Amino acid sequence: MRSTVKIFAAFSVAFFLAAVTGSRLPAQNSPDTTANTLWQLVSAAEDKSGWPPLRQFAESATAPDLRGQAYFALGYFEFQKNQFQAATDDLKTAAAVPFAL
């Protein structure tokens, strides 16, 4: 059961990262500093020391897509590190925000 959860979580993050980095139409591939910032913060959040900047980004993001994606990624990384209460809170926040994965 636990390996199934890890596989699901890994696929979810892979899908999330693909959505953030490569799913834009060619006309939309101009440098979007906010999306690039999120991508960099998500990459850094694989280490626990990267969580506070990602949380700060999530709390301050005004675009629903970026806010939801940031909370989703944060919840995923917390779940990976067995921080289940924090993960639950952040994933609930992400679920309450209408965003595309």
Phi, psi and chi 1 to 4 in degrees:
 res  aa     phi    psi   chi1   chi2   chi3   chi4
   1 MET       -  -45.1  177.6   68.3  179.8      -
   2 ARG   -62.9  -38.6 -172.8  171.3  176.4  111.0
   3 SER   -67.3  -32.9   63.1      -      -      -
   4 THR   -64.0  -41.0  -56.1      -      -      -
   5 VAL   -64.7  -42.7  171.8      -      -      -
   6 LYS   -64.2  -40.7  -76.6 -172.7  176.0 -174.5
   7 ILE   -64.1  -45.1  -69.9  169.5      -      -
   8 PHE   -60.3  -44.5  173.2   74.6      -      -
   9 ALA   -63.3  -42.1      -      -      -      -
  10 ALA   -63.4  -43.9      -      -      -      -
  11 PHE   -64.7  -36.9  -82.1  118.3      -      -
  12 SER   -63.0  -45.3  -63.5      -      -      -
  13 VAL   -67.5  -41.0  167.3      -      -      -
  14 ALA   -60.4  -43.0      -      -      -      -
  15 PHE   -63.9  -42.9 -177.9   74.6      -      -
  16 PHE   -60.3  -48.1  166.4   73.3      -      -
  17 LEU   -64.5  -38.5  -68.8  175.1      -      -
  18 ALA   -63.9  -39.9      -      -      -      -
  19 ALA   -65.9  -39.4      -      -      -      -
  20 VAL   -72.5  -38.1  170.3      -      -      -
  21 THR   -96.1  -32.7   59.8      -      -      -
  22 GLY  -131.5    7.3      -      -      -      -
  23 SER   -95.5    7.4   65.3      -      -      -
  24 ARG   -81.4  149.7  -68.3  178.8  -83.0 -177.5
  25 LEU   -67.5  155.4  -62.7  172.4      -      -
  26 PRO   -53.3  -36.7  -25.9   32.6      -      -
  27 ALA   -68.5  -19.1      -      -      -      -
  28 GLN   -97.7    4.7  -64.2  173.4  -34.7      -
  29 ASN   -83.6   13.6  -80.5  -26.8      -      -
  30 SER   -65.3  154.4   62.0      -      -      -
  31 PRO   -59.1  118.1  -16.4   24.7      -      -
  32 ASP  -110.2  100.9  179.0   -9.8      -      -
  33 THR   -62.7  -33.3   57.5      -      -      -
  34 THR   -68.3  -45.0  -52.3      -      -      -
  35 ALA   -65.9  -38.1      -      -      -      -
  36 ASN   -64.8  -39.2  -71.9  -21.6      -      -
  37 THR   -61.1  -45.5  -60.6      -      -      -
  38 LEU   -59.9  -46.1  174.4   58.2      -      -
  39 TRP   -57.4  -44.5 -175.6   82.5      -      -
  40 GLN   -65.8  -40.7  -68.9  170.3  -11.4      -
  41 LEU   -66.2  -39.5  -69.2  169.9      -      -
  42 VAL   -64.5  -41.7  168.3      -      -      -
  43 SER   -61.5  -41.0  -64.2      -      -      -
  44 ALA   -73.7  -21.8      -      -      -      -
  45 ALA   -77.8   -1.8      -      -      -      -
  46 GLU   -62.3  -26.9  -71.2 -170.3   39.9      -
  47 ASP   -99.0  139.3 -177.5   57.1      -      -
  48 LYS   -56.7  -28.7 -163.2  171.7 -179.4  175.3
  49 SER   -67.2  -15.1   65.4      -      -      -
  50 GLY   -87.6   -5.6      -      -      -      -
  51 TRP   -67.6  -45.0  -64.0   -1.0      -      -
  52 PRO   -58.0  -43.6  -27.2   36.9      -      -
  53 PRO   -65.2  -35.8  -20.3   29.9      -      -
  54 LEU   -66.9  -40.3 -178.4   56.7      -      -
  55 ARG   -63.1  -43.4  177.7  170.9  -56.4  -74.5
  56 GLN   -61.2  -41.2 -176.6  178.3   12.9      -
  57 PHE   -62.1  -46.4  179.5   91.0      -      -
  58 ALA   -60.2  -42.3      -      -      -      -
  59 GLU   -68.9  -29.5  -69.4  169.7   -9.2      -
  60 SER  -100.7   -9.6   65.3      -      -      -
  61 ALA   -65.4  133.8      -      -      -      -
  62 THR   -96.4  -27.1   56.7      -      -      -
  63 ALA   -78.9  126.4      -      -      -      -
  64 PRO   -56.4  -39.9  -22.2   30.6      -      -
  65 ASP   -59.8  -47.5  -86.1   -7.5      -      -
  66 LEU   -68.0  -40.5  -62.3  174.1      -      -
  67 ARG   -62.7  -49.2 -179.1  176.7  170.6   84.2
  68 GLY   -63.7  -42.8      -      -      -      -
  69 GLN   -65.1  -39.0  -69.2  168.6   -3.8      -
  70 ALA   -64.9  -45.6      -      -      -      -
  71 TYR   -65.7  -37.5  -85.7  113.5      -      -
  72 PHE   -61.6  -48.3  178.4   82.0      -      -
  73 ALA   -63.4  -42.5      -      -      -      -
  74 LEU   -61.2  -45.5 -172.3   57.5      -      -
  75 GLY   -62.0  -38.5      -      -      -      -
  76 TYR   -62.8  -48.8  168.3   77.0      -      -
  77 PHE   -65.0  -37.2  -70.7  122.6      -      -
  78 GLU   -64.6  -40.7  -69.0  165.3  -20.4      -
  79 PHE   -61.3  -43.5 -179.2   84.4      -      -
  80 GLN   -58.0  -34.5 -100.2 -167.7  -28.1      -
  81 LYS   -95.4   17.7  -61.2  -71.5 -175.0 -179.5
  82 ASN    62.7   26.9  -60.7  -36.4      -      -
  83 GLN   -94.6   69.6  -58.3  -67.3  -44.5      -
  84 PHE   -66.5  -38.7  -61.3  118.2      -      -
  85 GLN   -66.4  -45.6 -174.3   57.7   53.0      -
  86 ALA   -63.4  -40.8      -      -      -      -
  87 ALA   -62.1  -44.4      -      -      -      -
  88 THR   -60.5  -45.3  -60.4      -      -      -
  89 ASP   -61.2  -46.4  -65.8  -17.2      -      -
  90 ASP   -70.9  -37.0  -70.3  -30.8      -      -
  91 LEU   -69.0  -34.1  -68.7  172.0      -      -
  92 LYS   -64.7  -41.7  -78.7 -178.0 -177.4  177.3
  93 THR   -62.4  -43.9  -58.0      -      -      -
  94 ALA   -61.7  -40.4      -      -      -      -
  95 ALA   -67.4  -25.6      -      -      -      -
  96 ALA   -81.3  -13.3      -      -      -      -
  97 VAL   -98.6  126.9  176.7      -      -      -
  98 PRO   -74.7  108.7   24.2  -29.1      -      -
  99 PHE  -145.2  157.9   72.1   99.3      -      -
 100 ALA   -92.3  134.9      -      -      -      -
 101 LEU   -92.7      - -114.6 -179.0      -      -
